[in-house]
Amino acid sequence: MKQFIAMIILFASPWTWAEDPISTGYFSNKAVSGYDTVAYFTELRAIEGSAKFKAEYKGADWYFVSKKHLEMFLAEPEKYAPQYGGYCAWAVSANKSFASSDPEQWAIVDGKLYLNYNKSVKQKWNADSALHIDQADQNWPEMMPQ
């Protein structure tokens, strides 16, 4: 019985519920659901990447449409990686919580990529993106243990 209780305590501990620094799927290790983060900047649209052009960064797999995009990302990953690890920017701002994001619901503001959960959440974020960015920038360090 003591072992059973110890297992419950272990699995209920905060360490087991900590989020990864990069949002990935439940059954996948793909960052941004496999979309090419460089393409948001160069093509100004969401484009799915290919396993042919893949890199590992911060424990997640990142996919790209070309060798050129892969190389651009590897040269400056912080420039192209979405803010808040690709978690929903509005959720980080408004709820100080982790929520997945839809790679089709994106924005680039001041040279940084932001993703949101869905279209209606992105509309909330768009209503005052500057405020949400400020709030999320304050919340994110507290949400990610160093």
CNS distance restraints for C-alpha pairs under 8 A (distance, minus, plus):
assign (resid   1 and name CA) (resid   5 and name CA) 6.31 0.50 0.50
assign (resid   2 and name CA) (resid   6 and name CA) 6.09 0.50 0.50
assign (resid   3 and name CA) (resid   7 and name CA) 6.18 0.50 0.50
assign (resid   4 and name CA) (resid   8 and name CA) 6.35 0.50 0.50
assign (resid   5 and name CA) (resid   9 and name CA) 6.24 0.50 0.50
assign (resid   6 and name CA) (resid  10 and name CA) 6.13 0.50 0.50
assign (resid   7 and name CA) (resid  11 and name CA) 6.11 0.50 0.50
assign (resid   8 and name CA) (resid  12 and name CA) 5.95 0.50 0.50
assign (resid   9 and name CA) (resid  13 and name CA) 5.94 0.50 0.50
assign (resid  10 and name CA) (resid  16 and name CA) 7.59 0.50 0.50
assign (resid  11 and name CA) (resid  16 and name CA) 6.00 0.50 0.50
assign (resid  12 and name CA) (resid  16 and name CA) 6.85 0.50 0.50
assign (resid  12 and name CA) (resid  17 and name CA) 7.67 0.50 0.50
assign (resid  13 and name CA) (resid  17 and name CA) 7.10 0.50 0.50
assign (resid  14 and name CA) (resid  18 and name CA) 6.32 0.50 0.50
assign (resid  19 and name CA) (resid  98 and name CA) 7.66 0.50 0.50
assign (resid  19 and name CA) (resid 144 and name CA) 7.71 0.50 0.50
assign (resid  21 and name CA) (resid  58 and name CA) 7.08 0.50 0.50
assign (resid  21 and name CA) (resid  84 and name CA) 7.94 0.50 0.50
assign (resid  21 and name CA) (resid  85 and name CA) 5.60 0.50 0.50
assign (resid  21 and name CA) (resid 144 and name CA) 6.91 0.50 0.50
assign (resid  22 and name CA) (resid  31 and name CA) 6.67 0.50 0.50
assign (resid  22 and name CA) (resid  58 and name CA) 6.89 0.50 0.50
assign (resid  22 and name CA) (resid  59 and name CA) 7.47 0.50 0.50
assign (resid  22 and name CA) (resid  60 and name CA) 6.59 0.50 0.50
assign (resid  22 and name CA) (resid  84 and name CA) 7.81 0.50 0.50
assign (resid  22 and name CA) (resid  85 and name CA) 4.25 0.50 0.50
assign (resid  22 and name CA) (resid  86 and name CA) 6.18 0.50 0.50
assign (resid  22 and name CA) (resid  87 and name CA) 7.45 0.50 0.50
assign (resid  23 and name CA) (resid  31 and name CA) 6.13 0.50 0.50
assign (resid  23 and name CA) (resid  32 and name CA) 7.18 0.50 0.50
assign (resid  23 and name CA) (resid  85 and name CA) 5.79 0.50 0.50
assign (resid  23 and name CA) (resid  86 and name CA) 5.44 0.50 0.50
assign (resid  23 and name CA) (resid  87 and name CA) 5.57 0.50 0.50
assign (resid  23 and name CA) (resid 100 and name CA) 6.62 0.50 0.50
assign (resid  24 and name CA) (resid  28 and name CA) 6.39 0.50 0.50
assign (resid  24 and name CA) (resid  29 and name CA) 5.31 0.50 0.50
assign (resid  24 and name CA) (resid  30 and name CA) 5.32 0.50 0.50
assign (resid  24 and name CA) (resid  31 and name CA) 5.08 0.50 0.50
assign (resid  24 and name CA) (resid  32 and name CA) 6.83 0.50 0.50
assign (resid  24 and name CA) (resid  33 and name CA) 6.76 0.50 0.50
assign (resid  24 and name CA) (resid  60 and name CA) 7.14 0.50 0.50
assign (resid  24 and name CA) (resid 100 and name CA) 7.91 0.50 0.50
assign (resid  25 and name CA) (resid  29 and name CA) 6.22 0.50 0.50
assign (resid  25 and name CA) (resid  30 and name CA) 6.60 0.50 0.50
assign (resid  25 and name CA) (resid  31 and name CA) 7.85 0.50 0.50
assign (resid  25 and name CA) (resid  33 and name CA) 6.91 0.50 0.50
assign (resid  29 and name CA) (resid  60 and name CA) 5.42 0.50 0.50
assign (resid  29 and name CA) (resid  61 and name CA) 5.73 0.50 0.50
assign (resid  30 and name CA) (resid  34 and name CA) 5.19 0.50 0.50
assign (resid  30 and name CA) (resid  60 and name CA) 6.00 0.50 0.50
assign (resid  30 and name CA) (resid  61 and name CA) 4.83 0.50 0.50
assign (resid  30 and name CA) (resid  62 and name CA) 6.04 0.50 0.50
assign (resid  30 and name CA) (resid  63 and name CA) 7.55 0.50 0.50
assign (resid  31 and name CA) (resid  35 and name CA) 7.55 0.50 0.50
assign (resid  31 and name CA) (resid  60 and name CA) 5.76 0.50 0.50
assign (resid  31 and name CA) (resid  61 and name CA) 5.75 0.50 0.50
assign (resid  31 and name CA) (resid  62 and name CA) 5.38 0.50 0.50
assign (resid  31 and name CA) (resid  63 and name CA) 7.76 0.50 0.50
assign (resid  31 and name CA) (resid  86 and name CA) 7.42 0.50 0.50
assign (resid  32 and name CA) (resid  36 and name CA) 7.74 0.50 0.50
assign (resid  32 and name CA) (resid  37 and name CA) 7.56 0.50 0.50
assign (resid  32 and name CA) (resid  62 and name CA) 7.61 0.50 0.50
assign (resid  32 and name CA) (resid  86 and name CA) 6.35 0.50 0.50
assign (resid  32 and name CA) (resid 101 and name CA) 7.68 0.50 0.50
assign (resid  32 and name CA) (resid 102 and name CA) 7.82 0.50 0.50
assign (resid  32 and name CA) (resid 103 and name CA) 6.00 0.50 0.50
assign (resid  33 and name CA) (resid 102 and name CA) 7.99 0.50 0.50
assign (resid  33 and name CA) (resid 103 and name CA) 6.91 0.50 0.50
assign (resid  34 and name CA) (resid  48 and name CA) 5.90 0.50 0.50
assign (resid  34 and name CA) (resid  49 and name CA) 5.68 0.50 0.50
assign (resid  34 and name CA) (resid  50 and name CA) 7.57 0.50 0.50
assign (resid  34 and name CA) (resid  61 and name CA) 7.89 0.50 0.50
assign (resid  34 and name CA) (resid  62 and name CA) 6.34 0.50 0.50
assign (resid  34 and name CA) (resid  63 and name CA) 5.25 0.50 0.50
assign (resid  34 and name CA) (resid  64 and name CA) 7.82 0.50 0.50
assign (resid  35 and name CA) (resid  46 and name CA) 6.72 0.50 0.50
assign (resid  35 and name CA) (resid  47 and name CA) 5.60 0.50 0.50
assign (resid  35 and name CA) (resid  48 and name CA) 4.03 0.50 0.50
assign (resid  35 and name CA) (resid  49 and name CA) 4.97 0.50 0.50
assign (resid  35 and name CA) (resid  62 and name CA) 7.74 0.50 0.50
assign (resid  35 and name CA) (resid  63 and name CA) 6.18 0.50 0.50
assign (resid  35 and name CA) (resid  64 and name CA) 6.91 0.50 0.50
assign (resid  35 and name CA) (resid 103 and name CA) 6.85 0.50 0.50
assign (resid  36 and name CA) (resid  40 and name CA) 7.33 0.50 0.50
assign (resid  36 and name CA) (resid  46 and name CA) 7.20 0.50 0.50
assign (resid  36 and name CA) (resid  47 and name CA) 5.86 0.50 0.50
assign (resid  36 and name CA) (resid  48 and name CA) 5.72 0.50 0.50
assign (resid  36 and name CA) (resid  49 and name CA) 4.86 0.50 0.50
assign (resid  36 and name CA) (resid  62 and name CA) 7.36 0.50 0.50
assign (resid  36 and name CA) (resid  63 and name CA) 5.57 0.50 0.50
assign (resid  36 and name CA) (resid  64 and name CA) 4.46 0.50 0.50
assign (resid  36 and name CA) (resid  65 and name CA) 6.33 0.50 0.50
assign (resid  36 and name CA) (resid  69 and name CA) 7.86 0.50 0.50
assign (resid  37 and name CA) (resid  41 and name CA) 7.49 0.50 0.50
assign (resid  37 and name CA) (resid  46 and name CA) 7.87 0.50 0.50
assign (resid  37 and name CA) (resid  64 and name CA) 7.40 0.50 0.50
assign (resid  37 and name CA) (resid  80 and name CA) 5.84 0.50 0.50
assign (resid  37 and name CA) (resid  81 and name CA) 6.37 0.50 0.50
assign (resid  37 and name CA) (resid  82 and name CA) 7.44 0.50 0.50
assign (resid  38 and name CA) (resid  42 and name CA) 6.30 0.50 0.50
assign (resid  38 and name CA) (resid  64 and name CA) 7.54 0.50 0.50
assign (resid  38 and name CA) (resid  69 and name CA) 5.91 0.50 0.50
assign (resid  38 and name CA) (resid  72 and name CA) 7.42 0.50 0.50
assign (resid  38 and name CA) (resid  73 and name CA) 6.63 0.50 0.50
assign (resid  38 and name CA) (resid  80 and name CA) 5.72 0.50 0.50
assign (resid  39 and name CA) (resid  43 and name CA) 4.96 0.50 0.50
assign (resid  39 and name CA) (resid  44 and name CA) 6.43 0.50 0.50
assign (resid  39 and name CA) (resid  45 and name CA) 6.42 0.50 0.50
assign (resid  39 and name CA) (resid  46 and name CA) 6.58 0.50 0.50
assign (resid  39 and name CA) (resid  47 and name CA) 6.48 0.50 0.50
assign (resid  39 and name CA) (resid  65 and name CA) 7.95 0.50 0.50
assign (resid  39 and name CA) (resid  69 and name CA) 7.48 0.50 0.50
assign (resid  40 and name CA) (resid  44 and name CA) 4.60 0.50 0.50
assign (resid  40 and name CA) (resid  45 and name CA) 4.99 0.50 0.50
assign (resid  40 and name CA) (resid  46 and name CA) 5.75 0.50 0.50
assign (resid  40 and name CA) (resid  47 and name CA) 7.76 0.50 0.50
assign (resid  40 and name CA) (resid 108 and name CA) 7.92 0.50 0.50
assign (resid  40 and name CA) (resid 113 and name CA) 7.82 0.50 0.50
assign (resid  41 and name CA) (resid  45 and name CA) 7.81 0.50 0.50
assign (resid  41 and name CA) (resid  80 and name CA) 7.80 0.50 0.50
assign (resid  41 and name CA) (resid 108 and name CA) 7.81 0.50 0.50
assign (resid  46 and name CA) (resid 103 and name CA) 6.65 0.50 0.50
assign (resid  46 and name CA) (resid 104 and name CA) 5.95 0.50 0.50
assign (resid  47 and name CA) (resid  65 and name CA) 7.62 0.50 0.50
assign (resid  48 and name CA) (resid  63 and name CA) 7.63 0.50 0.50
assign (resid  48 and name CA) (resid  64 and name CA) 7.29 0.50 0.50
assign (resid  48 and name CA) (resid  65 and name CA) 7.03 0.50 0.50
assign (resid  49 and name CA) (resid  53 and name CA) 7.41 0.50 0.50
assign (resid  49 and name CA) (resid  63 and name CA) 4.59 0.50 0.50
assign (resid  49 and name CA) (resid  64 and name CA) 4.00 0.50 0.50
assign (resid  49 and name CA) (resid  65 and name CA) 4.50 0.50 0.50
assign (resid  49 and name CA) (resid  66 and name CA) 7.92 0.50 0.50
assign (resid  50 and name CA) (resid  54 and name CA) 7.03 0.50 0.50
assign (resid  50 and name CA) (resid  63 and name CA) 5.50 0.50 0.50
assign (resid  50 and name CA) (resid  64 and name CA) 5.57 0.50 0.50
assign (resid  50 and name CA) (resid  65 and name CA) 5.59 0.50 0.50
assign (resid  50 and name CA) (resid  66 and name CA) 7.90 0.50 0.50
assign (resid  51 and name CA) (resid  63 and name CA) 6.01 0.50 0.50
assign (resid  51 and name CA) (resid  64 and name CA) 7.63 0.50 0.50
assign (resid  52 and name CA) (resid  63 and name CA) 8.00 0.50 0.50
assign (resid  53 and name CA) (resid  63 and name CA) 5.86 0.50 0.50
assign (resid  53 and name CA) (resid  64 and name CA) 5.29 0.50 0.50
assign (resid  53 and name CA) (resid  65 and name CA) 6.66 0.50 0.50
assign (resid  53 and name CA) (resid  66 and name CA) 6.17 0.50 0.50
assign (resid  53 and name CA) (resid  67 and name CA) 6.01 0.50 0.50
assign (resid  53 and name CA) (resid  70 and name CA) 6.28 0.50 0.50
assign (resid  54 and name CA) (resid  61 and name CA) 6.61 0.50 0.50
assign (resid  54 and name CA) (resid  62 and name CA) 5.52 0.50 0.50
assign (resid  54 and name CA) (resid  63 and name CA) 4.59 0.50 0.50
assign (resid  54 and name CA) (resid  64 and name CA) 6.31 0.50 0.50
assign (resid  54 and name CA) (resid  70 and name CA) 7.05 0.50 0.50
assign (resid  55 and name CA) (resid  61 and name CA) 5.72 0.50 0.50
assign (resid  55 and name CA) (resid  62 and name CA) 5.23 0.50 0.50
assign (resid  55 and name CA) (resid  63 and name CA) 6.71 0.50 0.50
assign (resid  55 and name CA) (resid  70 and name CA) 7.27 0.50 0.50
assign (resid  55 and name CA) (resid  74 and name CA) 7.88 0.50 0.50
assign (resid  56 and name CA) (resid  60 and name CA) 5.56 0.50 0.50
assign (resid  56 and name CA) (resid  61 and name CA) 4.65 0.50 0.50
assign (resid  56 and name CA) (resid  62 and name CA) 6.12 0.50 0.50
assign (resid  57 and name CA) (resid  61 and name CA) 6.53 0.50 0.50
assign (resid  57 and name CA) (resid  62 and name CA) 7.08 0.50 0.50
assign (resid  63 and name CA) (resid  70 and name CA) 7.68 0.50 0.50
assign (resid  64 and name CA) (resid  69 and name CA) 6.03 0.50 0.50
assign (resid  64 and name CA) (resid  70 and name CA) 5.73 0.50 0.50
assign (resid  65 and name CA) (resid  69 and name CA) 6.72 0.50 0.50
assign (resid  65 and name CA) (resid  70 and name CA) 7.85 0.50 0.50
assign (resid  66 and name CA) (resid  70 and name CA) 6.35 0.50 0.50
assign (resid  67 and name CA) (resid  71 and name CA) 6.12 0.50 0.50
assign (resid  68 and name CA) (resid  72 and name CA) 6.16 0.50 0.50
assign (resid  69 and name CA) (resid  73 and name CA) 6.14 0.50 0.50
assign (resid  70 and name CA) (resid  74 and name CA) 6.21 0.50 0.50
assign (resid  71 and name CA) (resid  75 and name CA) 6.11 0.50 0.50
assign (resid  72 and name CA) (resid  76 and name CA) 6.42 0.50 0.50
assign (resid  72 and name CA) (resid  77 and name CA) 7.87 0.50 0.50
assign (resid  73 and name CA) (resid  77 and name CA) 4.78 0.50 0.50
assign (resid  73 and name CA) (resid  79 and name CA) 7.76 0.50 0.50
assign (resid  73 and name CA) (resid  80 and name CA) 6.22 0.50 0.50
assign (resid  76 and name CA) (resid  80 and name CA) 6.89 0.50 0.50
assign (resid  77 and name CA) (resid  81 and name CA) 5.75 0.50 0.50
assign (resid  79 and name CA) (resid 111 and name CA) 7.82 0.50 0.50
assign (resid  79 and name CA) (resid 112 and name CA) 7.05 0.50 0.50
assign (resid  80 and name CA) (resid 112 and name CA) 7.43 0.50 0.50
assign (resid  80 and name CA) (resid 113 and name CA) 7.08 0.50 0.50
assign (resid  81 and name CA) (resid  85 and name CA) 7.37 0.50 0.50
assign (resid  81 and name CA) (resid  86 and name CA) 7.56 0.50 0.50
assign (resid  81 and name CA) (resid 113 and name CA) 7.03 0.50 0.50
assign (resid  82 and name CA) (resid  86 and name CA) 5.00 0.50 0.50
assign (resid  82 and name CA) (resid 112 and name CA) 6.94 0.50 0.50
assign (resid  82 and name CA) (resid 113 and name CA) 4.69 0.50 0.50
assign (resid  82 and name CA) (resid 114 and name CA) 5.56 0.50 0.50
assign (resid  82 and name CA) (resid 115 and name CA) 6.93 0.50 0.50
assign (resid  83 and name CA) (resid  87 and name CA) 7.77 0.50 0.50
assign (resid  83 and name CA) (resid  89 and name CA) 7.45 0.50 0.50
assign (resid  83 and name CA) (resid 112 and name CA) 6.89 0.50 0.50
assign (resid  83 and name CA) (resid 113 and name CA) 6.00 0.50 0.50
assign (resid  83 and name CA) (resid 114 and name CA) 5.58 0.50 0.50
assign (resid  83 and name CA) (resid 115 and name CA) 7.72 0.50 0.50
assign (resid  84 and name CA) (resid  88 and name CA) 7.71 0.50 0.50
assign (resid  84 and name CA) (resid  89 and name CA) 6.78 0.50 0.50
assign (resid  84 and name CA) (resid  92 and name CA) 7.57 0.50 0.50
assign (resid  84 and name CA) (resid 136 and name CA) 7.99 0.50 0.50
assign (resid  84 and name CA) (resid 140 and name CA) 6.56 0.50 0.50
assign (resid  86 and name CA) (resid 100 and name CA) 7.61 0.50 0.50
assign (resid  86 and name CA) (resid 101 and name CA) 6.77 0.50 0.50
assign (resid  86 and name CA) (resid 114 and name CA) 7.26 0.50 0.50
assign (resid  86 and name CA) (resid 115 and name CA) 6.15 0.50 0.50
assign (resid  87 and name CA) (resid  91 and name CA) 7.85 0.50 0.50
assign (resid  87 and name CA) (resid  92 and name CA) 7.46 0.50 0.50
assign (resid  87 and name CA) (resid  98 and name CA) 6.10 0.50 0.50
assign (resid  87 and name CA) (resid  99 and name CA) 5.60 0.50 0.50
assign (resid  87 and name CA) (resid 100 and name CA) 5.16 0.50 0.50
assign (resid  87 and name CA) (resid 101 and name CA) 5.60 0.50 0.50
assign (resid  87 and name CA) (resid 115 and name CA) 6.84 0.50 0.50
assign (resid  87 and name CA) (resid 116 and name CA) 7.23 0.50 0.50
assign (resid  87 and name CA) (resid 117 and name CA) 7.96 0.50 0.50
assign (resid  88 and name CA) (resid  92 and name CA) 6.42 0.50 0.50
assign (resid  88 and name CA) (resid  98 and name CA) 6.95 0.50 0.50
assign (resid  88 and name CA) (resid  99 and name CA) 5.34 0.50 0.50
assign (resid  88 and name CA) (resid 100 and name CA) 5.68 0.50 0.50
assign (resid  88 and name CA) (resid 101 and name CA) 4.91 0.50 0.50
assign (resid  88 and name CA) (resid 114 and name CA) 7.76 0.50 0.50
assign (resid  88 and name CA) (resid 115 and name CA) 5.51 0.50 0.50
assign (resid  88 and name CA) (resid 116 and name CA) 4.18 0.50 0.50
assign (resid  88 and name CA) (resid 117 and name CA) 5.22 0.50 0.50
assign (resid  89 and name CA) (resid  93 and name CA) 6.21 0.50 0.50
assign (resid  89 and name CA) (resid 114 and name CA) 6.13 0.50 0.50
assign (resid  89 and name CA) (resid 115 and name CA) 5.87 0.50 0.50
assign (resid  89 and name CA) (resid 116 and name CA) 5.53 0.50 0.50
assign (resid  89 and name CA) (resid 125 and name CA) 7.73 0.50 0.50
assign (resid  89 and name CA) (resid 132 and name CA) 7.59 0.50 0.50
assign (resid  89 and name CA) (resid 133 and name CA) 7.58 0.50 0.50
assign (resid  89 and name CA) (resid 136 and name CA) 6.86 0.50 0.50
assign (resid  90 and name CA) (resid  94 and name CA) 5.74 0.50 0.50
assign (resid  90 and name CA) (resid  95 and name CA) 7.69 0.50 0.50
assign (resid  90 and name CA) (resid 116 and name CA) 6.37 0.50 0.50
assign (resid  90 and name CA) (resid 117 and name CA) 7.94 0.50 0.50
assign (resid  90 and name CA) (resid 121 and name CA) 6.95 0.50 0.50
assign (resid  90 and name CA) (resid 122 and name CA) 7.33 0.50 0.50
assign (resid  90 and name CA) (resid 124 and name CA) 7.61 0.50 0.50
assign (resid  90 and name CA) (resid 125 and name CA) 5.56 0.50 0.50
assign (resid  90 and name CA) (resid 132 and name CA) 6.47 0.50 0.50
assign (resid  90 and name CA) (resid 136 and name CA) 7.63 0.50 0.50
assign (resid  91 and name CA) (resid  95 and name CA) 5.09 0.50 0.50
assign (resid  91 and name CA) (resid  96 and name CA) 6.09 0.50 0.50
assign (resid  91 and name CA) (resid  97 and name CA) 5.42 0.50 0.50
assign (resid  91 and name CA) (resid  98 and name CA) 6.38 0.50 0.50
assign (resid  91 and name CA) (resid  99 and name CA) 6.22 0.50 0.50
assign (resid  91 and name CA) (resid 116 and name CA) 7.99 0.50 0.50
assign (resid  92 and name CA) (resid  96 and name CA) 4.41 0.50 0.50
assign (resid  92 and name CA) (resid  97 and name CA) 5.10 0.50 0.50
assign (resid  92 and name CA) (resid  98 and name CA) 6.29 0.50 0.50
assign (resid  92 and name CA) (resid  99 and name CA) 7.88 0.50 0.50
assign (resid  92 and name CA) (resid 135 and name CA) 8.00 0.50 0.50
assign (resid  92 and name CA) (resid 136 and name CA) 5.26 0.50 0.50
assign (resid  92 and name CA) (resid 139 and name CA) 6.66 0.50 0.50
assign (resid  92 and name CA) (resid 140 and name CA) 6.74 0.50 0.50
assign (resid  93 and name CA) (resid  97 and name CA) 7.96 0.50 0.50
assign (resid  93 and name CA) (resid 132 and name CA) 5.25 0.50 0.50
assign (resid  93 and name CA) (resid 133 and name CA) 6.90 0.50 0.50
assign (resid  93 and name CA) (resid 134 and name CA) 7.87 0.50 0.50
assign (resid  93 and name CA) (resid 135 and name CA) 4.98 0.50 0.50
assign (resid  93 and name CA) (resid 136 and name CA) 3.94 0.50 0.50
assign (resid  93 and name CA) (resid 137 and name CA) 7.72 0.50 0.50
assign (resid  93 and name CA) (resid 139 and name CA) 6.68 0.50 0.50
assign (resid  94 and name CA) (resid 132 and name CA) 7.11 0.50 0.50
assign (resid  94 and name CA) (resid 135 and name CA) 7.44 0.50 0.50
assign (resid  94 and name CA) (resid 136 and name CA) 7.63 0.50 0.50
assign (resid  96 and name CA) (resid 136 and name CA) 7.50 0.50 0.50
assign (resid  96 and name CA) (resid 139 and name CA) 6.08 0.50 0.50
assign (resid  96 and name CA) (resid 140 and name CA) 7.66 0.50 0.50
assign (resid  96 and name CA) (resid 143 and name CA) 7.35 0.50 0.50
assign (resid  97 and name CA) (resid 143 and name CA) 7.83 0.50 0.50
assign (resid  99 and name CA) (resid 117 and name CA) 6.79 0.50 0.50
assign (resid 100 and name CA) (resid 116 and name CA) 7.70 0.50 0.50
assign (resid 100 and name CA) (resid 117 and name CA) 5.87 0.50 0.50
assign (resid 101 and name CA) (resid 105 and name CA) 7.57 0.50 0.50
assign (resid 101 and name CA) (resid 115 and name CA) 5.86 0.50 0.50
assign (resid 101 and name CA) (resid 116 and name CA) 4.85 0.50 0.50
assign (resid 101 and name CA) (resid 117 and name CA) 4.00 0.50 0.50
assign (resid 101 and name CA) (resid 118 and name CA) 6.90 0.50 0.50
assign (resid 102 and name CA) (resid 106 and name CA) 7.83 0.50 0.50
assign (resid 102 and name CA) (resid 115 and name CA) 6.75 0.50 0.50
assign (resid 102 and name CA) (resid 116 and name CA) 6.01 0.50 0.50
assign (resid 102 and name CA) (resid 117 and name CA) 5.23 0.50 0.50
assign (resid 102 and name CA) (resid 118 and name CA) 5.81 0.50 0.50
assign (resid 103 and name CA) (resid 115 and name CA) 6.42 0.50 0.50
assign (resid 103 and name CA) (resid 116 and name CA) 7.69 0.50 0.50
assign (resid 105 and name CA) (resid 115 and name CA) 5.79 0.50 0.50
assign (resid 105 and name CA) (resid 116 and name CA) 5.47 0.50 0.50
assign (resid 105 and name CA) (resid 117 and name CA) 7.11 0.50 0.50
assign (resid 105 and name CA) (resid 118 and name CA) 6.12 0.50 0.50
assign (resid 105 and name CA) (resid 119 and name CA) 6.19 0.50 0.50
assign (resid 105 and name CA) (resid 122 and name CA) 6.45 0.50 0.50
assign (resid 106 and name CA) (resid 113 and name CA) 7.05 0.50 0.50
assign (resid 106 and name CA) (resid 114 and name CA) 5.56 0.50 0.50
assign (resid 106 and name CA) (resid 115 and name CA) 4.48 0.50 0.50
assign (resid 106 and name CA) (resid 116 and name CA) 6.31 0.50 0.50
assign (resid 106 and name CA) (resid 122 and name CA) 7.78 0.50 0.50
assign (resid 107 and name CA) (resid 113 and name CA) 5.88 0.50 0.50
assign (resid 107 and name CA) (resid 114 and name CA) 5.33 0.50 0.50
assign (resid 107 and name CA) (resid 115 and name CA) 6.69 0.50 0.50
assign (resid 108 and name CA) (resid 112 and name CA) 5.21 0.50 0.50
assign (resid 108 and name CA) (resid 113 and name CA) 4.55 0.50 0.50
assign (resid 108 and name CA) (resid 114 and name CA) 6.19 0.50 0.50
assign (resid 109 and name CA) (resid 113 and name CA) 6.69 0.50 0.50
assign (resid 109 and name CA) (resid 114 and name CA) 7.62 0.50 0.50
assign (resid 116 and name CA) (resid 121 and name CA) 6.52 0.50 0.50
assign (resid 116 and name CA) (resid 122 and name CA) 5.49 0.50 0.50
assign (resid 116 and name CA) (resid 125 and name CA) 7.97 0.50 0.50
assign (resid 117 and name CA) (resid 121 and name CA) 6.09 0.50 0.50
assign (resid 117 and name CA) (resid 122 and name CA) 7.03 0.50 0.50
assign (resid 118 and name CA) (resid 122 and name CA) 6.11 0.50 0.50
assign (resid 119 and name CA) (resid 123 and name CA) 6.28 0.50 0.50
assign (resid 120 and name CA) (resid 124 and name CA) 6.57 0.50 0.50
assign (resid 121 and name CA) (resid 125 and name CA) 6.30 0.50 0.50
assign (resid 122 and name CA) (resid 126 and name CA) 5.93 0.50 0.50
assign (resid 123 and name CA) (resid 127 and name CA) 6.22 0.50 0.50
assign (resid 124 and name CA) (resid 128 and name CA) 7.45 0.50 0.50
assign (resid 125 and name CA) (resid 129 and name CA) 5.24 0.50 0.50
assign (resid 125 and name CA) (resid 132 and name CA) 6.54 0.50 0.50
assign (resid 128 and name CA) (resid 132 and name CA) 6.39 0.50 0.50
assign (resid 129 and name CA) (resid 133 and name CA) 5.93 0.50 0.50
assign (resid 130 and name CA) (resid 134 and name CA) 6.24 0.50 0.50
assign (resid 131 and name CA) (resid 135 and name CA) 6.16 0.50 0.50
assign (resid 132 and name CA) (resid 136 and name CA) 5.88 0.50 0.50
assign (resid 133 and name CA) (resid 137 and name CA) 5.89 0.50 0.50
assign (resid 134 and name CA) (resid 138 and name CA) 6.41 0.50 0.50
assign (resid 135 and name CA) (resid 139 and name CA) 6.17 0.50 0.50
assign (resid 136 and name CA) (resid 140 and name CA) 5.73 0.50 0.50
assign (resid 137 and name CA) (resid 141 and name CA) 7.41 0.50 0.50
assign (resid 138 and name CA) (resid 142 and name CA) 7.71 0.50 0.50
assign (resid 139 and name CA) (resid 143 and name CA) 6.36 0.50 0.50
assign (resid 140 and name CA) (resid 144 and name CA) 6.25 0.50 0.50
assign (resid 141 and name CA) (resid 145 and name CA) 7.28 0.50 0.50
